[in-house]
Amino acid sequence: MPIHTTIDLTIEAAAELPKRNFRDVDWDEFQTTLADELAGRPTPETITTEEDFDNTLSALMESLHVAIERHVPVSHPVPFAKRWWTKELGAMRQKVSSSDEQRTNIGRFPFHPAQREYRTARNRYADQIRAAKKEHWEAWLDEADKYTVWNVNRFVKGGPTDGGRLRVPR
């Protein structure tokens, strides 16, 4: 008589924990809240015992958590996010877009100042994007460890015509 065994190998997807966006914090308000929280908690003049240390540490951690909850927004990462993107690039993009709109409204006057303003803004924007990508790449290389060095090798080996795979930015 045969034995039938059913094995369920489904794996539940791990819930992604919300991450905080520390780039978008008003640090003055954060420090004020942290100072207020710390002022309301008793701290010993000198830490002499392990219990004093643990109590002081837990008070500090609770104060930090309160300040983080109040002032650090939760980020909602997009799978296609550009990690090198900054708020300054966003502002420059808006400026390029508005100057392009003005240039389009001018029409067929190639020597109008709006044409020159658009070209200048567009070129400056492109230069800033290249600089941000280069800075991000170099920072990532500096932080490479024994586990990510293989990714570095894969990116460096990939040529410019590799079918859209990840590669070293220009």
C-alpha positions as CSV (number, residue, x, y, z in Angstrom):
1,M,0.0,0.0,0.0
2,P,1.7,3.3,-1.1
3,I,2.1,6.3,1.2
4,H,1.1,9.7,-0.1
5,T,2.8,12.7,1.4
6,T,1.9,16.3,0.8
7,I,4.4,18.9,1.6
8,D,3.5,22.6,1.6
9,L,6.6,24.6,0.6
10,T,5.0,28.0,0.2
11,I,7.0,30.8,1.8
12,E,5.3,33.8,3.2
13,A,6.7,37.0,1.9
14,A,8.4,39.0,4.6
15,A,6.6,42.2,5.5
16,E,8.7,45.2,4.6
17,L,9.2,47.4,7.6
18,P,8.6,51.1,7.1
19,K,11.8,53.1,6.7
20,R,12.4,56.6,7.9
21,N,13.5,59.4,5.5
22,F,16.2,61.1,7.5
23,R,17.0,63.4,4.5
24,D,13.7,65.2,4.9
25,V,14.0,66.3,8.6
26,D,13.8,69.8,10.1
27,W,16.8,69.2,12.4
28,D,16.1,72.3,14.5
29,E,12.6,71.1,15.4
30,F,14.1,67.6,16.0
31,Q,16.7,68.9,18.4
32,T,14.1,71.0,20.2
33,T,11.9,68.0,20.7
34,L,14.8,65.8,21.8
35,A,16.0,68.5,24.3
36,D,12.4,68.8,25.7
37,E,12.1,65.0,26.1
38,L,15.5,64.7,27.8
39,A,14.7,67.5,30.1
40,G,11.6,65.7,31.4
41,R,13.5,62.6,32.3
42,P,15.7,62.2,35.4
43,T,19.4,61.5,34.7
44,P,22.0,60.8,37.4
45,E,25.0,63.2,37.7
46,T,27.4,60.2,37.5
47,I,26.7,56.7,36.4
48,T,28.2,54.4,39.0
49,T,26.2,51.2,38.6
50,E,25.0,49.0,35.7
51,E,21.4,49.8,36.6
52,D,22.1,53.6,36.4
53,F,23.6,53.0,33.0
54,D,20.7,50.9,31.8
55,N,18.1,53.4,33.1
56,T,19.9,56.4,31.4
57,L,20.3,54.5,28.2
58,S,16.6,53.5,28.1
59,A,15.6,57.2,28.8
60,L,17.8,58.4,26.0
61,M,16.5,55.8,23.6
62,E,12.9,56.6,24.5
63,S,13.5,60.3,23.9
64,L,15.1,59.6,20.5
65,H,12.2,57.4,19.5
66,V,9.7,60.1,20.4
67,A,11.7,62.7,18.4
68,I,12.0,60.3,15.4
69,E,8.3,59.5,15.5
70,R,7.3,63.2,15.5
71,H,9.8,64.6,13.0
72,V,11.1,61.9,10.6
73,P,8.7,61.0,7.9
74,V,8.2,57.5,6.7
75,S,9.5,56.9,3.2
76,H,7.7,54.8,0.7
77,P,10.4,53.5,-1.5
78,V,9.6,52.9,-5.2
79,P,11.4,50.0,-6.8
80,F,12.7,52.2,-9.6
81,A,13.9,55.0,-7.3
82,K,17.1,56.8,-8.2
83,R,19.2,56.7,-5.1
84,W,21.4,59.6,-6.3
85,W,18.4,62.0,-6.7
86,T,18.3,65.0,-4.5
87,K,15.8,67.8,-3.8
88,E,18.2,70.3,-5.5
89,L,17.9,68.2,-8.7
90,G,14.2,68.3,-8.4
91,A,14.2,72.1,-8.1
92,M,16.5,72.3,-11.1
93,R,14.2,70.0,-13.1
94,Q,11.3,72.3,-12.4
95,K,13.3,75.3,-13.4
96,V,14.3,73.6,-16.7
97,S,10.7,72.7,-17.3
98,S,9.4,76.2,-16.7
99,S,12.1,77.7,-18.9
100,D,11.3,75.2,-21.6
101,E,7.7,76.2,-21.4
102,Q,8.6,79.9,-21.8
103,R,10.9,79.0,-24.7
104,T,8.1,77.1,-26.4
105,N,5.7,80.1,-25.9
106,I,8.2,82.4,-27.6
107,G,8.0,80.4,-30.8
108,R,10.4,80.9,-33.7
109,F,12.8,83.5,-32.3
110,P,16.1,81.6,-32.0
111,F,18.0,84.5,-30.5
112,H,15.4,85.4,-27.8
113,P,16.9,85.5,-24.3
114,A,14.4,82.8,-23.2
115,Q,16.2,80.4,-25.6
116,R,19.5,81.1,-24.0
117,E,18.1,80.8,-20.5
118,Y,16.7,77.4,-21.4
119,R,19.9,76.0,-22.8
120,T,21.9,77.3,-19.8
121,A,19.5,75.7,-17.3
122,R,19.3,72.5,-19.3
123,N,23.1,72.1,-19.5
124,R,23.5,73.0,-15.8
125,Y,20.9,70.4,-14.9
126,A,22.6,67.7,-17.0
127,D,26.0,68.6,-15.4
128,Q,24.4,68.3,-11.9
129,I,22.9,64.9,-12.7
130,R,26.3,63.6,-13.9
131,A,27.9,65.0,-10.8
132,A,25.3,63.4,-8.5
133,K,25.6,60.0,-10.2
134,K,29.4,60.1,-10.0
135,E,29.3,61.2,-6.3
136,H,26.9,58.4,-5.5
137,W,29.0,55.8,-7.4
138,E,32.2,56.8,-5.6
139,A,30.5,56.8,-2.2
140,W,29.1,53.3,-3.0
141,L,32.6,52.1,-4.0
142,D,34.1,53.5,-0.8
143,E,31.5,51.6,1.2
144,A,32.0,48.3,-0.7
145,D,32.9,45.4,1.5
146,K,33.8,41.8,0.9
147,Y,30.2,40.9,0.0
148,T,29.5,43.7,-2.5
149,V,32.9,43.6,-4.2
150,W,31.5,41.0,-6.6
151,N,28.7,43.5,-7.7
152,V,31.4,46.1,-8.3
153,N,33.3,43.6,-10.5
154,R,30.1,42.8,-12.4
155,F,29.3,46.5,-13.0
156,V,32.8,47.3,-14.1
157,K,33.0,44.4,-16.5
158,G,29.7,45.2,-18.2
159,G,30.3,47.3,-21.3
160,P,28.2,50.2,-22.5
161,T,26.3,48.0,-25.0
162,D,25.3,45.2,-22.6
163,G,21.6,45.2,-23.3
164,G,20.5,47.4,-20.4
165,R,22.2,45.6,-17.6
166,L,23.5,47.6,-14.6
167,R,26.9,49.2,-15.3
168,V,29.2,51.9,-14.2
169,P,27.6,55.3,-14.8
170,R,29.3,57.7,-17.3
